[in-house]
Amino acid sequence: MEDSKNSACCRQSKSNRAMRPLLIGCGTLCVGLGTLGILLPLLPTTPFLLLAAWCYARSSRRFYRWLLTNRWFGGYIRNYRAGRGIPLKQKVFTLLLLWLTIGSSAWRAVEHWWLRLVLLGIALGVTLHLLRIKTLSGDAAVPCSEKEGGCGAGPG
């Protein structure tokens, strides 16, 4: 079946067997929403990906490993969870996309001045949050190795 034999992340008790499909479904939904959050500035990416990691860690070692080794999400999740931060390139790209989409929405798609202020306030709040997160230096990335309890084990 899966390689979740006796791992701490996916023990197969009777209650876990019943919850397993639910947790896998919830994790998959969260990965989808997190992916949309990359493109839609008002939809958060990080909380959905962290929730997906939590769901997968409790239901499927295979899905958990896939998420943490995924070329798009893996490093992001590992570095964020370890408190190491976000790479500068990713911060710049995120802020640029955020201000382009919210700015164009505020000036072209919204007619009410107060709604424009709400959108700009949200963009400002997200900007401040991103700027407060540590910037990851190139050599500080968290490696993904099972020996260090990385991708194959459950969260620590």
Protein Blocks (a to p, Z undefined) as FASTA:
>chain_A
ZZkllafklcccfklmmmmmmmmmmmmmmmmmmmmmmmmmklcfklmmmmmmmmmmmmom
klmmmmmmpmklmmmmmmmmnonopcfklmmmmmmmmmmmmmmmmmmmpmblklmmmmmm
mmmmmmmmmmmpccddfklcccddfklopmmmccZZ
